[in-house]
Amino acid sequence: MNATSSDKPGGNPQAQLQLMGALLTLALAGWLLYRHFVPPGIKVNTKPFASLGEFAADEFAKIQPAGLVQLVYDVPDKSADQNPAFGKSIEMQGVQALAFKARLAQLGKYTFEPDMKLPRPAMAMYSAWPGGAFKTLIQAPNPALVLFSSLPAIDDAGRALLRQRTGKLMVVGMAMPEVKPAVQANQVQLAIAYRVPVPPSTATTESPAEWVKRVFAVLTPASVAP
């Protein structure tokens, strides 16, 4: 959301400019998706978001059955005025992260580094990564990194660091068109990405787990190979 060009997903400024209209549409789609479960003035239903965290943990365990893990997610920037509904939607990343850790602890021998929390400015379109923060994060070969935030731009130096890492990189919650190129390039080994457009529900009632499977797709380098 409000970030410098180096913090936005993608690495080509010209391509970012060409895709700006599409990205704005995707950002709006994501906002509407979350707002469906976070209406202003009403108690938040956290179950769908917790279910997404659990689903992500199930998929992550398939590619890394044990080891050291660190989670990254946005939190509302308390230093700026926040739209209440928007602030609540950002807090849902923490709900997803908590559910992810609880579920993953049941699936294997994992240990967790302290979470990295990124303050997100009011109504920002992308996560606000501090300059150099992502590069610092990926300099060590471990831990595996699970981003509930948006993925920042990855330059040549960042790509080289990612190739040297043994820990996996997973991204949860970005739109498929935004994160798919990073998965195809094997910079991201696993993404749980929301479909664009989101398929409509055909059921009269839908459980949180059913909502997750309808709205989100599992992307791996093998599944999205050109």
C-alpha positions in Angstrom: 0.0 0.0 0.0 1.7 3.4 0.5 5.2 2.4 -0.3 8.1 3.5 -2.5 8.3 1.9 -6.0 11.0 -0.5 -4.6 8.5 -1.8 -2.1 5.8 -2.7 -4.5 5.4 -6.2 -6.0 7.3 -6.7 -9.2 10.7 -5.4 -10.2 10.2 -3.5 -13.5 9.0 0.1 -13.0 7.7 0.4 -16.6 5.7 -2.8 -16.2 4.3 -1.5 -12.9 3.2 1.6 -14.6 1.5 -0.3 -17.4 -0.3 -2.6 -14.9 -1.3 0.2 -12.5 -4.9 0.1 -13.6 -5.1 -3.6 -13.2 -3.5 -3.5 -9.8 -5.9 -0.9 -8.6 -8.7 -3.2 -9.6 -7.1 -6.1 -7.8 -6.6 -4.0 -4.7 -10.3 -3.1 -4.8 -11.2 -6.7 -5.3 -9.1 -7.7 -2.3 -10.6 -4.9 -0.1 -14.2 -5.9 -1.1 -13.3 -9.6 -0.3 -12.2 -8.7 3.2 -14.9 -6.2 3.8 -17.5 -8.9 3.2 -16.3 -10.4 6.5 -15.4 -7.1 8.2 -18.4 -4.8 7.9 -17.9 -1.5 9.8 -19.6 -1.4 13.2 -20.2 -5.2 13.4 -18.2 -7.8 15.3 -15.7 -9.4 13.0 -16.2 -13.1 12.0 -12.7 -14.3 12.3 -13.4 -18.0 11.4 -12.8 -17.6 7.6 -9.5 -15.9 8.2 -8.4 -18.5 10.8 -9.5 -21.2 8.3 -7.2 -19.6 5.7 -4.3 -19.7 8.1 -4.9 -23.4 8.8 -5.2 -24.2 5.1 -1.9 -22.4 4.5 -0.3 -24.5 7.2 -1.5 -27.7 5.7 0.0 -26.7 2.3 3.2 -25.5 3.8 3.8 -28.7 5.7 3.8 -30.5 2.3 6.9 -28.6 1.1 8.7 -28.2 4.4 7.8 -30.9 7.0 9.9 -29.5 9.9 12.3 -26.7 10.8 12.6 -23.0 11.7 9.8 -20.7 10.5 9.3 -16.9 10.7 6.0 -15.2 9.9 5.6 -11.7 8.5 2.3 -9.8 8.5 0.8 -6.3 8.5 -0.6 -4.5 11.5 -2.5 -1.2 11.5 -0.2 1.8 11.7 -1.3 3.3 15.1 0.5 6.6 14.3 -2.1 7.5 11.6 -5.8 7.8 11.5 -7.4 4.5 10.3 -10.7 3.8 8.8 -12.1 1.3 11.4 -13.1 -1.3 8.9 -9.8 -1.1 7.1 -7.9 -1.4 10.4 -9.9 -4.5 11.3 -9.2 -6.0 7.9 -5.5 -5.6 8.4 -5.8 -7.2 11.9 -7.1 -10.3 10.2 -3.6 -11.0 9.0 -2.6 -11.6 12.6 -5.6 -13.9 13.0 -4.3 -15.9 10.0 -0.8 -16.0 11.4 -1.9 -17.2 14.8 -4.0 -20.0 13.3 -1.2 -20.9 10.9 1.3 -21.4 13.8 -1.2 -23.4 15.9 -2.0 -25.7 13.0 1.6 -26.1 11.9 2.7 -27.1 15.5 0.3 -30.0 15.2 1.8 -31.2 11.8 5.5 -31.5 12.6 8.5 -30.4 14.6 8.6 -26.6 13.9 10.2 -23.8 15.9 9.2 -20.2 15.3 11.3 -17.0 15.2 9.6 -13.9 16.5 7.0 -12.6 14.1 7.9 -9.6 12.0 5.1 -7.0 12.0 4.9 -4.3 9.3 2.8 -1.2 10.3 0.5 -0.5 7.4 -0.6 3.1 6.7 -4.2 4.0 6.4 -5.8 2.7 3.2 -2.4 1.8 1.8 -2.5 -0.5 -1.2 0.6 -2.7 -0.3 2.6 -3.6 2.8 5.0 -0.9 3.8 8.3 -2.6 3.9 11.1 -0.4 5.4 14.0 0.1 3.1 16.3 -3.0 3.1 14.1 -4.9 5.5 13.3 -7.7 3.1 16.9 -8.1 2.0 18.0 -8.4 5.6 15.3 -11.0 6.2 16.5 -13.2 3.3 20.2 -12.9 4.0 20.3 -15.9 6.3 19.7 -19.4 4.7 17.0 -20.1 7.3 14.3 -19.7 8.6 11.5 -20.5 6.2 9.5 -17.3 5.6 5.8 -17.1 5.5 4.4 -13.7 4.4 0.8 -12.8 5.0 1.9 -9.4 3.8 2.4 -8.5 0.2 5.7 -9.4 -1.4 8.1 -6.5 -2.0 10.0 -6.0 -5.2 12.9 -8.4 -5.7 16.0 -7.0 -7.4 19.0 -8.9 -8.7 20.7 -8.9 -5.4 17.5 -10.2 -3.7 17.1 -12.9 -6.3 20.7 -14.1 -5.7 20.0 -14.3 -2.0 16.8 -16.3 -2.5 18.7 -18.8 -4.7 21.1 -19.4 -1.8 18.5 -20.0 0.8 17.4 -23.4 2.0 14.3 -22.1 3.8 11.2 -21.9 1.7 9.4 -18.6 0.9 5.6 -18.7 1.1 3.2 -15.9 0.4 -0.5 -16.0 1.6 -3.3 -13.6 0.4 -2.0 -11.8 -2.7 -3.9 -11.9 -5.9 -2.9 -14.6 -8.4 -1.8 -12.1 -11.2 0.4 -10.3 -8.7 2.3 -13.3 -7.2 2.3 -15.8 -10.0 5.4 -14.3 -11.8 7.4 -14.7 -8.5 6.2 -18.3 -8.2 7.1 -19.1 -11.9 10.6 -17.7 -11.2 10.9 -20.0 -8.2 11.5 -16.9 -6.0 8.4 -18.0 -4.1 8.0 -21.7 -3.5 4.4 -21.7 -2.4 1.6 -19.1 -2.7 -2.0 -19.2 -1.4 -3.4 -16.6 -3.8 -7.0 -15.3 -4.2 -8.5 -16.0 -7.6 -9.3 -13.1 -9.9 -12.2 -13.0 -10.5 -13.4 -14.9 -7.4 -15.7 -17.8 -8.5 -19.3 -17.2 -7.1 -20.6 -19.6 -4.5 -23.0 -22.2 -5.8 -24.1 -23.3 -2.3 -26.8 -21.8 -0.1 -24.5 -22.1 2.9 -20.7 -22.2 2.9 -18.3 -23.2 5.7 -15.1 -21.2 6.3 -13.1 -24.1 4.8 -15.3 -24.2 1.7 -14.9 -20.4 1.4 -11.1 -20.8 1.4 -11.1 -23.5 -1.2 -13.4 -21.5 -3.5 -11.6 -18.2 -3.2 -8.0 -19.2 -3.0 -5.7 -21.2 -5.2 -2.5 -23.1 -4.4 0.4 -22.1 -6.6 3.8 -23.8 -6.8 6.6 -23.5 -9.4 5.5 -26.8 -10.8 1.8 -25.9 -11.1 2.4 -22.6 -12.8 5.3 -23.6 -15.1 5.2 -21.8 -18.5 
